[in-house]
Amino acid sequence: MNHLDIENVIIGGISTGAGVALHIALNYPERVTGLILSRVAWEDQPQNKQVQQIFKSLFEHVNAYGAAESKIKFNQSDLFLEVDELNPAVADSLLKQFDYQYVEETCSKFIQIPQDAPNYNREEWRRIEVPTLIIANKVDLIHPYRYGKLLSNYINNSVFREVPSKTISKELHQVRSKEVINEFLRSHYSEAFI
């Protein structure tokens, strides 16, 4: 933002991006005029042990087999098959991690990120004063619905919207997410601004 000479923004993110957006809103409140958090992956603590184990397995596969072969091996693992049965959209997202050009150089993120959190005190969420949209869906192992509800309970000026899970329909998830984001922007910001 400094480099682009942008004073303040409506900031948003999905999953890890939602954690980054929350972190920015908490630490640079003067730079944020609105907040959109979709499919939140954290409370005010590291991700749960099951999620940490899933990402640790990605890390171990990349380290053991390299980028190309690790995707094949992970796709055949019992852990992947279990996730795929519970939540195919999450399983698909996990496989895409292996396609990142620099996955071998950056795979430590699979250990570090799940063990961290955007902040460690949910009471700080009450300090957020800007209009906030929180989007969540059910049937999502990595982004539990309850995380979105929890944030909405602490952020006073928030609107909570449930959208269909990607597991049910990726297309419907995307369409409905865009609709609720547009509704939020129209209700809080001028047409000229958005």
C-alpha positions in Angstrom: 0.0 0.0 0.0 2.8 2.4 0.8 4.6 1.5 -2.4 1.4 2.2 -4.4 0.6 5.3 -2.4 -2.7 3.9 -1.3 -3.8 5.4 2.0 -6.6 3.0 3.0 -8.6 0.1 1.5 -11.5 -2.3 1.9 -9.4 -5.4 2.4 -10.5 -9.0 2.2 -9.3 -12.5 1.8 -10.2 -16.2 1.6 -8.8 -18.8 4.0 -5.2 -17.7 4.8 -5.9 -14.5 3.1 -8.7 -13.8 5.6 -6.2 -14.3 8.3 -3.9 -11.8 6.7 -6.8 -9.3 6.2 -7.8 -9.7 9.9 -4.2 -9.2 11.0 -3.9 -6.0 9.0 -7.2 -4.7 10.3 -6.1 -5.3 13.9 -2.6 -3.8 13.4 -3.2 -1.0 11.0 -6.8 0.0 11.6 -6.2 3.5 10.1 -5.5 1.9 6.8 -8.7 -0.2 6.6 -12.1 1.1 5.7 -13.8 -2.2 5.3 -13.1 -5.9 5.9 -14.3 -9.0 4.1 -13.4 -12.4 5.6 -14.3 -15.5 3.6 -13.9 -19.1 4.8 -11.9 -18.2 7.8 -9.3 -20.8 8.8 -8.5 -19.7 12.3 -9.8 -18.7 15.7 -7.4 -16.9 18.0 -5.0 -19.9 18.2 -3.2 -22.2 15.9 -5.3 -24.4 13.6 -6.6 -27.7 15.1 -4.3 -30.7 15.3 -6.1 -32.5 12.5 -5.6 -29.6 10.1 -1.9 -29.3 11.3 -1.4 -33.0 10.6 -2.9 -32.7 7.1 -0.5 -29.9 6.2 2.4 -31.7 7.9 1.8 -34.6 5.6 2.0 -32.2 2.5 5.4 -31.0 3.9 6.7 -34.6 4.4 5.6 -35.7 1.0 7.3 -32.7 -0.7 10.5 -33.3 1.3 10.6 -37.0 0.6 9.6 -37.1 -3.0 10.0 -33.7 -4.6 7.2 -31.7 -6.2 6.1 -33.9 -9.1 6.2 -37.3 -7.4 4.9 -36.0 -4.0 1.5 -35.1 -5.6 1.1 -38.6 -6.9 2.1 -40.2 -3.6 -0.1 -37.8 -1.5 -3.0 -38.5 -3.8 -2.7 -42.2 -3.0 -2.2 -41.8 0.8 -4.8 -42.9 3.4 -4.9 -39.4 4.8 -5.8 -37.9 1.4 -8.4 -40.6 0.7 -10.0 -39.8 4.1 -10.1 -36.1 3.4 -11.4 -36.7 -0.1 -14.3 -38.8 1.3 -15.2 -36.2 3.9 -14.7 -33.1 1.8 -13.7 -33.4 -1.9 -13.3 -29.6 -2.4 -10.7 -29.5 0.4 -9.0 -32.5 -1.1 -8.8 -30.9 -4.5 -7.4 -27.7 -2.9 -4.7 -29.7 -1.1 -3.6 -31.4 -4.4 -3.3 -27.9 -6.0 -0.7 -27.0 -3.4 1.8 -29.3 -5.2 1.3 -27.4 -8.4 2.9 -24.2 -7.0 6.1 -23.5 -8.9 8.2 -23.0 -5.8 6.6 -25.6 -3.6 9.9 -27.3 -2.8 11.5 -24.0 -1.7 8.4 -22.9 0.3 7.0 -26.1 1.8 8.0 -25.1 5.3 4.9 -22.9 5.2 2.8 -26.1 5.5 4.3 -26.5 9.0 4.6 -22.8 10.0 1.3 -21.3 9.0 -1.1 -23.8 10.7 0.9 -23.4 13.9 0.4 -19.6 13.9 -2.7 -17.4 14.1 -3.6 -13.9 12.9 -3.8 -12.9 16.6 -4.0 -14.6 20.0 -6.8 -12.7 21.8 -10.3 -12.7 20.4 -11.2 -9.7 22.6 -9.0 -7.7 20.2 -11.6 -8.4 17.5 -14.0 -6.1 19.3 -11.6 -3.2 18.4 -12.6 -3.5 14.7 -15.0 -0.7 13.9 -15.2 -0.8 10.1 -18.0 -2.6 8.3 -17.1 -6.2 8.1 -18.5 -9.1 6.0 -17.9 -12.6 7.2 -18.7 -15.4 4.8 -18.8 -19.1 5.9 -20.1 -22.4 4.8 -20.8 -25.7 6.3 -19.1 -29.0 5.3 -15.6 -27.5 5.3 -12.8 -29.3 7.2 -10.2 -26.5 6.9 -12.6 -23.5 7.3 -15.2 -24.5 9.9 -18.5 -22.6 9.9 -18.2 -22.0 13.6 -15.0 -19.9 13.1 -17.1 -17.4 11.0 -19.8 -17.4 13.6 -17.3 -16.8 16.3 -15.8 -13.8 14.5 -19.2 -12.3 13.8 -20.0 -12.5 17.6 -17.0 -10.4 18.4 -16.9 -7.9 15.6 -19.6 -5.4 16.3 -20.2 -3.9 12.9 -20.2 -7.3 11.1 -22.6 -9.0 8.8 -22.5 -12.8 8.7 -23.6 -14.6 5.5 -23.7 -18.4 4.9 -23.0 -19.5 1.3 -23.2 -23.1 -0.1 -20.1 -25.2 0.4 -17.7 -25.8 -2.4 -18.2 -29.5 -1.7 -21.8 -29.1 -2.7 -21.2 -26.9 -5.7 -18.1 -24.9 -6.6 -20.1 -22.8 -9.1 -22.9 -22.1 -6.6 -20.3 -21.2 -3.9 -18.6 -18.7 -6.2 -21.9 -17.2 -7.5 -23.4 -16.7 -4.0 -20.1 -15.4 -2.6 -19.9 -12.8 -5.3 -23.5 -11.8 -4.6 -23.1 -11.3 -0.9 -19.9 -9.4 -1.4 -21.6 -7.1 -3.9 -24.6 -6.6 -1.5 -22.2 -5.7 1.3 -20.2 -3.2 -0.8 -23.4 -1.6 -2.2 -24.9 -1.2 1.3 -21.8 0.3 2.9 -20.0 2.2 0.1 -21.1 4.6 -2.6 -21.6 3.3 -6.1 -18.9 5.7 -7.3 -16.4 4.3 -4.9 -17.0 0.6 -5.8 
